[in-house]
Amino acid sequence: MTEFIVGAHESDTHQKALRINLDPRWYGTVAEIGAGQEVVRWFFRVGGAAGTVAKSISAYDMAVSDAVYGKVDRYVSAGRLQGMLDHEFELNVERLDGERGDENCFFAFADTVVARSFRGGNECHGWMGVKFQAQPHDEPSQIIMHVRMLDIEAFAQQEALGIVGVNLLYGAFFQHHEPDKLIESLLDRLTTGRIEIDMIQFRGIEFRKVDNRLMALKLVQVGLSGVAMFGPDREVLQPSEALRKKAILVERGSFRPPTHVNLDMLETAKARFEEDPAVAGKPVLALTEITMRNLLAGGATDVDRRDFLARAELLAACGMTVLISNYFDYFRLAAYIAERTTERIGIVMGVPSLIDLFDEKNHAQLPGGILESFGRLFKNDLKLYVYPLQPSSGDELKTVNNIRVQPELQPLYDYLAGRGSFVDLDNFRPEFLSIFSRDVLRRIAAADDSWETMCPPAVAELIKRRGFFGYVRAGRY
């Protein structure tokens, strides 16, 4: 009977909750703080919850929450969520393993969220996760994620939270062997206009082969998030926490592979960025950004995961924090960052990108065209840090001070330059100016070892060791 129900309505929240209740394996705790008992009530509503829910708890009072789960600096945080999951899971094993351990897989589901308040205007977000055994007596596996509720009304936010919580539990229990499918199913009975998931992390024995950077990328691919972030330690980051209270400097590129010029652009820009009185003394986070459009270049319909991971590994080797974004327009990227930090924002680009920015075709999607685009981009004193161009030693050096754009747009260019929106990076390394990633790839393909001098040593070593971008060591066939 259960199989028939699920096969007919696999994306229906009611049927998902019922299937979990009717499956005798799963037994555990649901702990929720904020926005009500929105997840567990689905299991009570559909019937049969006595075989699934050992306990439901809601420790709203901060003193009670601290007494149960320990003190934390922030109650809506990954730290509080982890404390809830660990405490409740360990209690289940301690109390129930002797009686139920041979037949049941124990789990603990938890969320700590803040929905729209009575006065409104607050950020509506939270952390949600599940820690579970896939087999009786198994080591636990875990999924945690950060959720933003986008509905305007509090009751709608609560409803969406309950649905995504059931989706997560269903995915953990029945789709843990297919994490891509699990991520896609998080949107069942929801839309990207109601829920954003900007961070997800898989850990434990069932996910030992999962690369969380690919899972972060998947969130962007399916529209659950506009960005994904991960640090040089390859761990995924929650963007709001990573960007909070920091001055942000971001360089967009293909980084295929990262070269000396890519790093020099960021280093020279950072030196100028830190000279800004509004930045001086503030923590600065430098980001290397790759857009989804770049990852899908060449007419591809899906991301080449090997190519993506190659770039991610090479940027990690350079100590970089990576941002994957679905914001091709610079002003959209700037707006996303500005929502998450009150500090200064700078964007690093080369002269060719600046010239391309003044191509009106790139702003045709806006009613106000290039003027609307630039109005959004340059508010809050955002500046562009522009690296010069000199393809070869005999060519003229092109900088923000001597390039020309279309005649009808030159007055706009001159105005922005005059107000200090462009910062000329004159502290560059001249020997790096003639380096381009496309030349590195061409020389790798031609087995021309001179490409190694065009990249940082850590990048060159990793490309050779891992065979990235078609590299074949001499003597191998």
Sequence and secondary structure as in RCSB ss.txt:
>XXXX:A:sequence
MTEFIVGAHESDTHQKALRINLDPRWYGTVAEIGAGQEVVRWFFRVGGAAGTVAKSISAYDMAVSDAVYGKVDRY
VSAGRLQGMLDHEFELNVERLDGERGDENCFFAFADTVVARSFRGGNECHGWMGVKFQAQPHDEPSQIIMHVRML
DIEAFAQQEALGIVGVNLLYGAFFQHHEPDKLIESLLDRLTTGRIEIDMIQFRGIEFRKVDNRLMALKLVQVGLS
GVAMFGPDREVLQPSEALRKKAILVERGSFRPPTHVNLDMLETAKARFEEDPAVAGKPVLALTEITMRNLLAGGA
TDVDRRDFLARAELLAACGMTVLISNYFDYFRLAAYIAERTTERIGIVMGVPSLIDLFDEKNHAQLPGGILESFG
RLFKNDLKLYVYPLQPSSGDELKTVNNIRVQPELQPLYDYLAGRGSFVDLDNFRPEFLSIFSRDVLRRIAAADDS
WETMCPPAVAELIKRRGFFGYVRAGRY
>XXXX:A:secstr
 HHHHHHH TT HHHHHHHHHH TTEEEEEEEESS STTHHHHHHHS GGGTEEEEE   SHHHHHHHH   S S
SSHHHHHHHHHHHHHHHHHHHHHHHTTT EEEEEEEEEE   SS  S  EEEEEEEE SSTT   EEEEEEEEE 
 SSHHHHHHHHHHHHHHHHHHHHHSTT HHHHHHHTTTT  TTTEEEEEEEEEEGGGTT  HHHHHHHHHHTTS 
SEEEE TTS EE HHHHHTT EEEEEE   SS  HHHHHHHHHHHHHHTTSTTTTTS EEEEEEEEHHHHTGGG 
SS  HHHHHHHHHHHHHTT EEEEES  SHHHHHHHHHTT SS EEEEEEHHHHHHHT GGGGTTSTTHHHHHHH
HHSGGG EEEEE B SSTTS  B TTT    GGGHHHHHHHHHTT EEE  S  GGGTT  HHHHHHHHHTT GG
GGGGS HHHHHHHHHHTGGG   TT  
